[in-house]
Amino acid sequence: MSELHETAASLRFFGDDLDPDEITSLLGAIPTVGVKKGGVWLTSLGAEKTATRGSWRVNVERRCPGDLDAQIAELFATLSPNLAVWKDLSRRFDADVFCGLFLKEFNEGISLAPETLTAIGSRGLTLDLDIYKREADE
């Protein structure tokens, strides 16, 4: 099995009553996207979207070759280490570490270190993995 071609990672909170300013204050970082339900935000391609629920998201740069351990560590590095805050937020909102896994070849793979899994779990977060295959004509 070869290493995974490319990975993307983000930390996400969603909820109808989510106030992005509260999460920014509690975690100590400015989000990539922070919007209340009904608010307008811009996609990465510049399209305007109306939020169907509140969200607070932080993205890190994609890695090629893939390196989720480093990306997830980067997500948490500048945020509050207070696990009580994380657990409260994870209880109140849908909260996850979202990862995109981009395959170039058949049967690529990636492993996560125990420290990465502990960091995610101790914060009460779900690990969400989306796997994308390369199109035949690329």
N, CA, C and O of each residue as an XYZ file, in Angstrom:
552
protein
N       0.850     -1.172      0.000
C       0.000      0.000      0.000
C       0.895      1.233      0.000
O       1.820      1.331      0.807
N       0.627      2.166     -0.894
C       1.420      3.391     -0.954
C       0.801      4.472     -0.069
O      -0.355      4.377      0.343
N       1.613      5.515      0.216
C       1.117      6.589      1.076
C       0.028      7.377      0.367
O      -0.029      7.414     -0.863
N      -0.819      7.994      1.142
C      -1.937      8.757      0.611
C      -1.428      9.982     -0.136
O      -0.556     10.698      0.354
N      -1.971     10.217     -1.312
C      -1.511     11.299     -2.183
C      -1.661     12.682     -1.545
O      -0.702     13.452     -1.503
N      -2.857     12.999     -1.051
C      -3.105     14.352     -0.541
C      -4.162     14.307      0.555
O      -5.076     13.484      0.520
N      -4.023     15.214      1.540
C      -5.010     15.301      2.610
C      -5.379     16.754      2.880
O      -4.580     17.669      2.683
N      -6.607     16.935      3.335
C      -7.104     18.230      3.789
C      -7.702     18.017      5.173
O      -8.240     16.947      5.456
N      -7.614     19.021      6.034
C      -8.165     18.883      7.385
C      -8.737     20.204      7.861
O      -8.206     21.276      7.571
N      -9.838     20.100      8.602
C     -10.439     21.277      9.218
C     -11.144     20.882     10.505
O     -11.565     19.738     10.681
N     -11.261     21.844     11.388
C     -12.003     21.706     12.629
C     -13.320     22.427     12.421
O     -13.337     23.564     11.948
N     -14.445     21.768     12.776
C     -15.749     22.357     12.483
C     -16.705     22.234     13.669
O     -16.758     21.205     14.342
N     -17.458     23.309     13.908
C     -18.566     23.321     14.851
C     -19.794     23.835     14.111
O     -19.701     24.805     13.360
N     -20.949     23.191     14.315
C     -22.197     23.596     13.681
C     -23.319     23.590     14.708
O     -23.331     22.757     15.614
N     -24.263     24.516     14.570
C     -25.443     24.527     15.431
C     -26.355     25.684     15.123
O     -25.906     26.743     14.686
N     -27.641     25.484     15.350
C     -28.616     26.536     15.069
C     -28.375     27.780     15.915
O     -28.567     28.898     15.438
N     -27.955     27.598     17.169
C     -27.739     28.739     18.053
C     -26.252     29.070     18.241
O     -25.878     29.742     19.202
N     -25.429     28.603     17.336
C     -23.983     28.828     17.426
C     -23.660     30.302     17.180
O     -24.111     30.896     16.201
N     -22.883     30.867     18.077
C     -22.371     32.233     17.938
C     -20.865     32.121     17.692
O     -20.118     31.762     18.602
N     -20.414     32.424     16.479
C     -18.979     32.281     16.171
C     -18.073     33.088     17.106
O     -16.959     32.661     17.409
N     -18.541     34.241     17.558
C     -17.718     35.062     18.450
C     -17.466     34.358     19.783
O     -16.391     34.500     20.365
N     -18.447     33.605     20.264
C     -18.269     32.858     21.512
C     -17.170     31.808     21.350
O     -16.293     31.687     22.205
N     -17.220     31.053     20.259
C     -16.216     30.003     20.047
C     -14.840     30.611     19.829
O     -13.841     30.089     20.325
N     -14.785     31.713     19.090
C     -13.519     32.415     18.892
C     -12.928     32.822     20.240
O     -11.733     32.648     20.478
N     -13.764     33.358     21.113
C     -13.302     33.782     22.438
C     -12.840     32.594     23.288
O     -11.811     32.668     23.960
N     -13.607     31.497     23.254
C     -13.281     30.337     24.086
C     -12.046     29.577     23.599
O     -11.239     29.116     24.407
N     -11.902     29.447     22.283
C     -10.774     28.676     21.741
C      -9.558     29.534     21.424
O      -8.451     29.013     21.290
N      -9.753     30.854     21.300
C      -8.620     31.756     21.140
C      -8.059     31.861     19.739
O      -6.871     32.137     19.570
N      -8.899     31.645     18.718
C      -8.410     31.769     17.340
C      -9.525     32.282     16.439
O     -10.707     32.033     16.680
N      -9.130     32.993     15.413
C     -10.057     33.490     14.400
C     -10.351     32.343     13.434
O      -9.425     31.690     12.953
N     -11.636     32.088     13.142
C     -11.970     30.991     12.224
C     -11.720     31.358     10.767
O     -11.671     32.534     10.405
N     -11.564     30.343      9.949
C     -11.527     30.537      8.498
C     -12.903     31.003      8.033
O     -13.018     31.894      7.191
N     -13.950     30.385      8.596
C     -15.345     30.779      8.365
C     -16.039     30.780      9.707
O     -15.962     29.802     10.450
N     -16.718     31.870     10.024
C     -17.534     31.967     11.227
C     -18.797     32.721     10.882
O     -18.740     33.887     10.492
N     -19.944     32.066     11.022
C     -21.196     32.695     10.606
C     -22.352     32.186     11.463
O     -22.410     31.005     11.804
N     -23.267     33.087     11.806
C     -24.490     32.708     12.510
C     -25.505     32.178     11.505
O     -25.412     32.456     10.309
N     -26.469     31.415     11.997
C     -27.568     30.926     11.168
C     -28.232     32.130     10.485
O     -28.555     33.125     11.135
N     -28.429     32.024      9.166
C     -29.028     33.102      8.394
C     -28.037     34.122      7.872
O     -28.380     34.957      7.034
N     -26.807     34.059      8.362
C     -25.775     34.980      7.898
C     -25.230     34.565      6.542
O     -25.464     33.446      6.085
N     -24.513     35.460      5.911
C     -23.933     35.193      4.596
C     -22.432     34.997      4.751
O     -21.775     35.730      5.489
N     -21.896     34.004      4.051
C     -20.462     33.741      4.049
C     -20.018     33.444      2.624
O     -20.840     33.122      1.767
N     -18.723     33.551      2.374
C     -18.157     33.302      1.048
C     -17.457     31.955      1.026
O     -16.689     31.633      1.932
N     -17.722     31.166     -0.015
C     -17.013     29.905     -0.203
C     -15.578     30.200     -0.626
O     -15.227     31.348     -0.897
N     -14.755     29.163     -0.681
C     -13.365     29.342     -1.108
C     -13.275     29.813     -2.558
O     -12.254     30.362     -2.973
N     -14.342     29.599     -3.326
C     -14.378     30.068     -4.720
C     -15.045     31.432     -4.852
O     -15.203     31.938     -5.964
N     -15.442     32.040     -3.717
C     -16.002     33.380     -3.728
C     -17.517     33.454     -3.898
O     -18.057     34.550     -4.050
N     -18.210     32.331     -3.877
C     -19.667     32.343     -3.998
C     -20.298     32.684     -2.650
O     -19.843     32.203     -1.613
N     -21.336     33.507     -2.662
C     -22.051     33.843     -1.441
C     -23.032     32.737     -1.084
O     -23.758     32.236     -1.943
N     -23.048     32.366      0.180
C     -23.956     31.339      0.687
C     -24.644     31.874      1.932
O     -24.042     32.607      2.717
N     -25.899     31.510      2.109
C     -26.620     31.823      3.338
C     -26.551     30.597      4.233
O     -26.886     29.489      3.814
N     -26.119     30.805      5.458
C     -25.925     29.698      6.397
C     -27.265     29.153      6.877
O     -28.090     29.897      7.409
N     -27.478     27.852      6.688
C     -28.695     27.201      7.182
C     -28.592     26.894      8.671
O     -29.597     26.615      9.325
N     -27.374     26.948      9.204
C     -27.114     26.841     10.635
C     -25.793     27.554     10.891
O     -25.013     27.784      9.967
N     -25.554     27.896     12.130
C     -24.311     28.577     12.456
C     -23.124     27.641     12.284
O     -23.243     26.427     12.445
N     -21.974     28.229     11.952
C     -20.769     27.403     11.838
C     -19.534     28.203     12.212
O     -19.473     29.425     12.071
N     -18.560     27.456     12.695
C     -17.234     27.977     13.023
C     -16.259     26.934     12.525
O     -16.267     25.793     12.986
N     -15.402     27.336     11.562
C     -14.493     26.373     10.938
C     -13.096     26.965     10.791
O     -12.919     28.137     10.459
N     -12.114     26.109     11.051
C     -10.709     26.463     10.819
C     -10.129     25.419      9.882
O     -10.236     24.217     10.129
N      -9.516     25.887      8.808
C      -8.855     25.003      7.836
C      -7.349     25.168      7.942
O      -6.853     26.235      8.303
N      -6.632     24.108      7.626
C      -5.184     24.193      7.444
C      -4.880     23.841      5.989
O      -5.722     23.290      5.280
N      -3.683     24.164      5.567
C      -3.284     23.900      4.182
C      -3.307     22.405      3.877
O      -3.002     21.577      4.735
N      -3.670     22.080      2.653
C      -3.599     20.686      2.198
C      -2.151     20.228      2.189
O      -1.233     21.038      2.055
N      -1.956     18.931      2.332
C      -0.607     18.351      2.307
C      -0.515     17.301      1.216
O      -1.407     16.467      1.060
N       0.556     17.350      0.476
C       0.836     16.379     -0.571
C       2.313     16.029     -0.465
O       3.145     16.887     -0.757
N       2.683     14.831     -0.067
C       1.821     13.701      0.267
C       1.038     13.984      1.552
O       1.369     14.887      2.321
N      -0.001     13.190      1.754
C      -0.880     13.375      2.894
C      -0.161     13.238      4.230
O       0.751     12.425      4.374
N      -0.585     14.049      5.217
C       0.006     14.001      6.559
C      -1.021     14.496      7.582
O      -0.905     15.607      8.101
N      -2.014     13.671      7.863
C      -3.078     14.076      8.786
C      -2.572     14.324     10.200
O      -3.066     15.230     10.871
N      -1.609     13.550     10.670
C      -1.082     13.781     12.015
C      -0.590     15.222     12.144
O      -0.924     15.901     13.115
N       0.185     15.687     11.194
C       0.722     17.049     11.243
C      -0.386     18.091     11.085
O      -0.367     19.123     11.756
N      -1.339     17.828     10.211
C      -2.420     18.792      9.999
C      -3.301     18.920     11.237
O      -3.680     20.029     11.615
N      -3.628     17.806     11.867
C      -4.473     17.856     13.057
C      -3.719     18.515     14.208
O      -4.306     19.284     14.970
N      -2.431     18.225     14.344
C      -1.615     18.903     15.359
C      -1.606     20.406     15.099
O      -1.684     21.198     16.038
N      -1.513     20.799     13.843
C      -1.535     22.222     13.478
C      -2.876     22.859     13.842
O      -2.913     23.993     14.319
N      -3.969     22.143     13.620
C      -5.287     22.669     13.983
C      -5.360     22.989     15.470
O      -5.874     24.041     15.851
N      -4.851     22.093     16.317
C      -4.976     22.248     17.755
C      -3.902     23.147     18.369
O      -4.077     23.642     19.482
N      -2.802     23.361     17.662
C      -1.625     24.035     18.240
C      -1.914     25.427     18.782
O      -1.367     25.807     19.818
N      -2.753     26.186     18.111
C      -2.983     27.572     18.529
C      -4.285     27.743     19.299
O      -4.663     28.868     19.627
N      -4.980     26.639     19.595
C      -6.277     26.710     20.271
C      -6.127     26.373     21.746
O      -5.128     25.789     22.168
N      -7.125     26.747     22.514
C      -7.114     26.512     23.959
C      -6.834     25.045     24.291
O      -7.398     24.151     23.659
N      -5.971     24.792     25.275
C      -5.737     23.423     25.725
C      -6.750     22.969     26.786
O      -6.680     21.834     27.257
N      -7.684     23.842     27.162
C      -8.644     23.556     28.220
C      -9.686     22.543     27.734
O     -10.596     22.890     26.981
N      -9.543     21.296     28.170
C     -10.434     20.234     27.688
C     -11.874     20.419     28.161
O     -12.796     19.945     27.497
N     -12.091     21.089     29.284
C     -13.457     21.358     29.739
C     -14.187     22.258     28.743
O     -15.374     22.062     28.480
N     -13.486     23.231     28.197
C     -14.077     24.113     27.181
C     -14.442     23.306     25.943
O     -15.540     23.448     25.405
N     -13.525     22.465     25.495
C     -13.772     21.638     24.310
C     -14.971     20.723     24.521
O     -15.839     20.617     23.654
N     -15.017     20.070     25.660
C     -16.104     19.128     25.924
C     -17.449     19.837     25.987
O     -18.454     19.297     25.525
N     -17.481     21.044     26.555
C     -18.715     21.823     26.586
C     -19.158     22.179     25.166
O     -20.330     22.032     24.821
N     -18.226     22.641     24.354
C     -18.567     22.995     22.966
C     -19.022     21.766     22.178
O     -19.976     21.836     21.403
N     -18.337     20.646     22.380
C     -18.695     19.417     21.668
C     -20.049     18.866     22.119
O     -20.743     18.203     21.348
N     -20.411     19.137     23.342
C     -21.721     18.714     23.849
C     -22.837     19.584     23.257
O     -23.915     19.085     22.935
N     -22.571     20.872     23.117
C     -23.582     21.824     22.660
C     -23.753     21.879     21.149
O     -24.826     22.225     20.656
N     -22.705     21.540     20.418
C     -22.722     21.685     18.964
C     -22.268     20.399     18.277
O     -21.631     19.546     18.895
N     -22.603     20.269     16.993
C     -22.011     19.211     16.178
C     -20.564     19.618     15.953
O     -20.298     20.694     15.418
N     -19.633     18.773     16.354
C     -18.224     19.146     16.334
C     -17.397     18.003     15.770
O     -17.561     16.853     16.177
N     -16.505     18.319     14.829
C     -15.669     17.272     14.256
C     -14.367     17.811     13.703
O     -14.184     19.014     13.515
N     -13.474     16.874     13.452
C     -12.300     17.128     12.627
C     -12.643     16.471     11.302
O     -12.779     15.251     11.212
N     -12.779     17.295     10.283
C     -13.155     16.820      8.956
C     -11.893     16.665      8.116
O     -11.089     17.592      8.017
N     -11.723     15.486      7.508
C     -10.530     15.211      6.709
C     -10.931     14.733      5.315
O     -11.760     13.836      5.161
N     -10.333     15.344      4.324
C     -10.482     14.889      2.949
C      -9.261     14.081      2.582
O      -8.128     14.528      2.762
N      -9.497     12.879      2.062
C      -8.405     11.986      1.649
C      -8.490     11.844      0.131
O      -9.488     11.352     -0.396
N      -7.450     12.273     -0.564
C      -7.459     12.317     -2.023
C      -6.498     11.277     -2.588
O      -5.281     11.391     -2.436
N      -7.058     10.267     -3.238
C      -6.268      9.169     -3.796
C      -5.791      9.506     -5.201
O      -6.524     10.102     -5.991
N      -4.570      9.124     -5.502
C      -4.041      9.233     -6.857
C      -4.011      7.859     -7.515
O      -4.228      7.724     -8.720
N      -3.741      6.850     -6.706
C      -3.639      5.472     -7.177
C      -4.582      4.583     -6.382
O      -5.133      5.000     -5.363
N      -4.760      3.369     -6.848
C      -5.545      2.379     -6.129
C      -4.816      1.963     -4.858
O      -3.598      1.783     -4.878
N      -5.537      1.809     -3.762
C      -5.026      1.253     -2.512
C      -3.941      2.102     -1.843
O      -2.917      1.573     -1.413
N      -4.162      3.396     -1.756
C      -3.301      4.243     -0.943
C      -3.822      4.197      0.495
O      -4.987      3.875      0.727
N      -2.965      4.517      1.446
C      -3.397      4.454      2.830
C      -2.707      5.463      3.717
O      -1.723      6.097      3.335
N      -3.252      5.594      4.917
C      -2.696      6.503      5.910
C      -3.052      5.959      7.289
O      -4.101      5.340      7.468
N      -2.186      6.191      8.247
C      -2.432      5.807      9.638
C      -2.398      7.058     10.490
O      -1.740      8.039     10.144
N      -3.109      7.022     11.605
C      -3.060      8.111     12.571
C      -2.363      7.622     13.838
O      -2.604      6.508     14.302
N      -1.506      8.462     14.384
C      -0.773      8.141     15.608
C      -1.721      8.136     16.797
O      -2.731      8.840     16.789
N      -1.406      7.349     17.817
C      -2.232      7.343     19.030
C      -2.415      8.743     19.631
O      -3.485      9.061     20.149
N      -1.376      9.571     19.562
C      -1.461     10.934     20.106
C      -2.508     11.760     19.361
O      -3.209     12.571     19.965
N      -2.610     11.553     18.053
C      -3.607     12.275     17.261
C      -5.009     11.826     17.642
O      -5.903     12.650     17.831
N      -5.195     10.522     17.753
C      -6.507      9.991     18.122
C      -6.907     10.435     19.527
O      -8.074     10.746     19.770
N      -5.951     10.467     20.449
C      -6.223     10.938     21.804
C      -6.599     12.412     21.801
O      -7.527     12.815     22.503
N      -5.894     13.216     21.025
C      -6.187     14.653     20.948
C      -7.607     14.901     20.449
O      -8.295     15.790     20.951
N      -8.041     14.133     19.481
C      -9.400     14.273     18.941
C     -10.421     13.810     19.981
O     -11.367     14.534     20.291
N     -10.233     12.625     20.508
C     -11.187     12.051     21.455
C     -11.285     12.810     22.762
O     -12.379     12.955     23.309
N     -10.176     13.294     23.268
C     -10.197     14.003     24.554
C     -10.932     15.333     24.464
O     -11.318     15.902     25.485
N     -11.122     15.820     23.266
C     -11.876     17.061     23.044
C     -13.350     16.788     22.731
O     -14.134     17.719     22.543
N     -13.717     15.513     22.676
C     -15.103     15.156     22.395
C     -15.487     15.301     20.939
O     -16.669     15.406     20.611
N     -14.491     15.307     20.059
C     -14.736     15.516     18.633
C     -14.895     14.197     17.887
O     -14.327     13.177     18.279
N     -15.662     14.230     16.824
C     -15.796     13.109     15.903
C     -14.744     13.275     14.808
O     -14.419     14.398     14.422
N     -14.218     12.172     14.315
C     -13.315     12.186     13.166
C     -14.145     11.828     11.935
O     -14.695     10.730     11.851
N     -14.234     12.746     10.991
C     -15.053     12.583      9.787
C     -14.110     12.488      8.585
O     -13.365     13.425      8.298
N     -14.147     11.351      7.885
C     -13.257     11.121      6.745
C     -14.064     11.021      5.452
O     -14.989     10.215      5.353
N     -13.713     11.838      4.472
C     -14.268     11.732      3.123
C     -13.141     11.303      2.201
O     -12.056     11.885      2.222
N     -13.399     10.280      1.390
C     -12.368      9.720      0.505
C     -12.760     10.027     -0.940
O     -13.879      9.743     -1.369
N     -11.821     10.612     -1.678
C     -12.057     11.016     -3.060
C     -11.106     10.266     -3.988
O      -9.905     10.192     -3.731
N     -11.645      9.721     -5.052
C     -10.777      9.061     -6.031
C     -10.485     10.009     -7.183
O     -11.281     10.888     -7.513
N      -9.349      9.808     -7.767
C      -8.953     10.598     -8.925
C      -9.773     10.167    -10.123
O     -10.006      8.978    -10.339
N     -10.208     11.147    -10.900
C     -10.962     10.830    -12.121
C     -10.020     10.234    -13.153
O      -8.839     10.578    -13.184
N     -10.522      9.352    -13.990
C      -9.702      8.615    -14.962
C      -8.983      9.526    -15.943
O      -7.884      9.195    -16.389
N      -9.575     10.669    -16.293
C      -8.965     11.532    -17.317
C      -8.041     12.597    -16.722
O      -7.530     13.437    -17.463
N      -7.813     12.584    -15.412
C      -6.920     13.578    -14.802
C      -5.475     13.204    -15.005
O      -4.582     13.925    -14.558
